[in-house]
Amino acid sequence: MMQRSKIAGIGYYVPKNIYTNSDLSRFMETSDEWIQERTGIKERRFADRLEETTTTMGVEAAKIAIERAGITAQDVDFIIFATLSPDYYFPGCGVLLQREMKMKEIGALDIRNQCSGFIYALSVADQFIKTGMYKNILVVGSEKHSFAMDFETRSRNVSVIFGDGAGAVVLQPTSKDGQGILSTHLHSDGADAELLAMFYPGSNANKWLKNKPPYPDQELGGLFLTTEQLEGGAALPYMDGPAVFKKAVVKFPEVIKEALAANDKSEKDIDLLVPHQANLRISQYVQQLLGLPDEKVFNNIQKYGNTTAASIPIALCEAWESGKIKDGDLVCLAAFGSGFTWASALIQW
């Protein structure tokens, strides 16, 4: 019988700097009421701009997960790091975490699936565990959004939503009957990829920025932004909020039901649903659609905002620490985000 993967240890880290909605109203035309009504968010954490990075936050979360798994950093035999806000354009954060934690010369894989990143990473790790290739896989989701956000009124639809933080789990094999990751389900549809995207930097950015490089030989040009384009926000993230919302409320319940059906389960079997913390209104809509009571859905976006790849492991860890997840519980994870990508995982804790 093929072995399953279990979450042997879990941890999270959020920066100490709290920014409330009222704090943001000092920089842009917005209000606590406006933000809460549209997103459910009350406050978020922002990393120290000079001292903290996506990697360092990931390290802090990883330390806790590793300790709770009863192993050391030297025991980890593979790293999977999910983020859309890496320390560098390249190399990825996986090797930086390996260096920081003084691990052996193990493999490090970087995952770029934005809000679905953690579940994608979990799915990849699950395959490695099930085939026996690795025994202790560290999966990290970490984001430092604040360094690249624009806190002017023109960007308020995006900037009020996101926050910084990190979550991590250690996956190990288990032979205990009925325990572990039952299945994962991954999907994508790039038809409307540009509805939620950051075009610059990118090798195709000029097309979307409508920019012609001012070089004598247009064939050689390269990626170039004028001062006017930079000041106009060409290097900022773009999001069509209503369009993303409409897609999310369809794909979220769809992928949750897919996971349940694959394991002969129904909505009433779920002990806890931990959705990606994109927008409290999306979570509430999905909860209503699935007929789940409040105690079976965990949300913490009110405190942390949308931390993208970090949101599910942070929420999962908080739920576990507060006693909302117990041994034997059926836990469903689900995410939807840029790409578009969406995914789910069903876990018997």
N, C-alpha and C positions, 0 to 999 in steps of 0.2 A: 504493500500500500504506500502511495506517495505521501510523504510527510507534509504537514501544513506549516504555515508561518504564524507565529504569535508575536504580539507586541509585548516584549519582555521588560521594556523600560520606556518612560515617556517624560519629557520635560519641556518647559517653555521659558522664554525670557522676554520681557518688555522693558523699554527704557523708562527711566524715572520721570522724564519730563512730560507732564500732562498738559494738553492744550484743550480747553473747553471750546464749545461753539462760540461763546461770548469772546474768548480770546481771539478767535479768527475774525470776528466782526471788527476788530481794531485795524485789520489790514485790508478788508474787502467789504463790499456791500452785502451783508448777509445778517442772519440773526439766529439765535438758538431755536426759535419756533420754526423758521424756514427750513433749517437743516433737519431737525427732528421729524418734522412732518413728512419730508421726502425720503429720509434714509433711516430714521430711528437712532441715529448716532448722537451721543451727548458729549463725548470727549474722545481723544485719541492720544497715543504716545509718539513723541518724536525723539529720535536718537540724538545724542550729542554730535554736532556736525563734525568736530575734529577728532574726537576720541573713539566713537563707535562706528562700526561698519556692518554691512550685511554679514560678513564672515565672523566678526567678533561676537555679534549677537547669536549667530548660529552656534558658535563654540560654547557660549554660556548655556544654551538650551541643551546642547549635546552632552555637556558635563553631567547634567542632572539625569538625563535619560540613561547614560552609560552607568552611572552609579546605581540607579534604581534597577537596572538589568543585572546587577551583581557582577559586572565585568570591569575591565580597565580599558583605557584608550588603546593599549597595546593588543587587546583581544579583538578589536574591530578589524574585519578583513575586507570590507568594501564600504565606500561612501557614495551616497547619492544625494546631491544638493540641488534643491529646486528654488529658483529665484528668477525674477525679471529685473532685479536691480543689483547686479553684481558689482563688486568693488572695482573691477576693471572690465573694459569691453572684452578683453581676453588677457590672461587665462581666466578660467572660471573659478568660482569660490571653493569648489571641492578640494583642489590642491592647496589652497590657502588655509583651509580648515585642517587638512592633513599636516601641514607644516606647523600651524599654531598649536595643535594638540600633540605634536611629536609622535605621530603614529608611524607604524612600519610603512614600507614602500608599497602600499596597497593601491588598488584601483580607485579612481575617483571619477564619478560620472555627473555631469551637470545637466539638469532638466530645464527646458524652457517651454513650459506650458501654462505660464501665468497662473490664473486662479485655480486651474485644475492640476497644477504642478505637483502638489503633494500626493494626490491620489495616483497620478501617473507614476511618480517615484515609488510609491508603495507597491504598485502593481509590478513594476520592474524588479524590485527587491524580492517580492513574493515568488517570482519565477526562479530567481537565483537560489532562494532557500529551498524551494520544492524540489529542484533538481540536484540538490546537495552540493552545489558549487561553493557556497559560502555559508558560514554558521552564525556570524554576528554582523549584520548590516546596519549601518547608521544612516537613517533617512532624515534629512534636514529640510525645512522650509523656512526661509528667512527673507525679510524685505526691509530695505531702508528707502522708503518712498520720498521722505521729506527732502532729501538732498536735491531732487529734480523737479519739485513741484513749484508752481507759480502761485503766489499768494496775492494775486490781484483779482479784481472783480471779474475780469474776462475769463478766468479759469475756475470760478467758484464751483461750477457743477462737478468738476473733477477733484479739486484740492480739498474740499470739505469731507470727502469720502474716505481718503486713505490715511493709513497710519503705519508705524514701524513696529517690528517685533519678530520673534523667531520661535519655532517649535521643532522638536526632534523626537524620534522614536528609534529604539533598537529592535530589529526583527531577528528572531531566532526560530529554529525548527521546534516543532512540538509533535509528540506522538499521542498526546492526550486526546481521547475520543471526543469529537464535537467541539474542540477548541481551535481558535485561530481564524485566519482570513478564509472565508468560505469562497468568495469569488470577487473579481474586480471587472469593471466594464468601462471601456474607453471609447470615446467617439470624437469626431471632428467634422467640421464643414466650413471650408474656407471661402465659400461664395461671397460672404459679406465681411471678410477679414478687416477691411478698412474702416468699419464702423467703430472699432475700438482698437486703436493702434498708436504707436509712436514711430513716426516715419524716419526721424533723424536721430542717431546716425544709422545709415543703411545704404546698401549699394544701389537701391532703387529709389532712394529718397528724392532725387531730382524730379522724377516723374510726378510724384505726388505733391511736391512743393512747387511745381511749375517753374522750376529754375533752370536758366541756361547759363552754364559756367562761362565767365568772361575770359576765355582763353583763345588765342589765335587759332589753334587747331581744336575744333569742337570734339574730335574723336578722342582726344587725350584728356580733356577737362578734368573729370573727377568730381568728388562730392564737395560742394561749395555752397555756403550760405552767405548772403549779403547781410550787412549790418541791419538793413531795413527788415529783412526777413526774420532775423533773430529777435529784433525788438517787437516784431509783429506776432511772435509766438510760434514760428515755424518748427522750432525744436521741442515743442511741448506735446504731451500726450493729447490725443483726440478721442472723444467718446460721444456717441449719439445715445445718450441715456435712455430715452423712451424705446428705441429700437432694441437695445440690449435687454431691457426689462421684458419686452414682449417675447424675445427668444428664450430668456432664462426661465420664465414661468411655464414654458412648454417642455423644455428639455430636462429641467430639474425633476419633476414628478415622473417623467418618462424613464429616466435612467434609474431612478429609485425602484420603480415597479419592475424594471428589467432585472435588477439584482434580486428582488424578492422572488420573482417567477423562476429564476434560474436555480433557486434553492428550495422551491416548493413552500415558500413562505407568503404571508399576506401582511398588509399594513398593521393589523392588530398584533402581529408577532414582534414588531419592533419595540425594543425597550427604550432606545434612545436614537434619535436622528440628529446628527451633527452636520448641518449644511455649511458650505462655504459662506463666510460672513460678507456677502456682497452688499446687501441692502436688507434691512429688517422687514421691509414691506414684501420683498420677494419671499423671504422665509415664512412670513405669516400667510401669504397666499398659498404656498406649497403645503403648509401645515393644514390649512383649511381644506384644500383639495384632497389630501390624503386622510382627512378625518382624524388627525392625531391631537390628543389633549396637550395642554401646555407643558406638562411634566415630562412629555416624551420628545420634546424638541429643545435643543440647547442653543441659545444665542448669547453672544457677548459683544456683538458689534457696537452696542451702546457705549462700552468702555474703551474699545480699541480701534474702532473704525474697520475698514477693509484692509487687512494685511496680506492680501493676495495669497501667495503660496504658503504663508505662515498661518493663515486664519484657521484652517482645520486642525493642525496639530496643537495650536494654542487653545482652541475651544475644547478639543478632545482631552487635553491635559487638565484644564480647569474643571471639566465635567467629572473626570476621574478623581481628582483631588477633593472635590466637594461631595463625593460619595454617590454621584448620580449614575456611575457605571460600576457594576459589581460582577464578580466572577459568574460566568454563564449567561450574562446579558447579551442580547442580540443588538449590535450597534451598526447603524447604517451611516456611511459618509457619502456626501454628494457635493459636486461642484460644477460650476459653469463659468466660463470666462472667455477672454480674448482668443480669437483664432478663426471661428469659434471652436472651443473644445469643451467637452463635458464628460463627467466620469462619476462612477460610484463604486463603493466597496462595502461588502457585508461581512461583518466580523462577529464571531462568537467569542466573547471576552474570556 
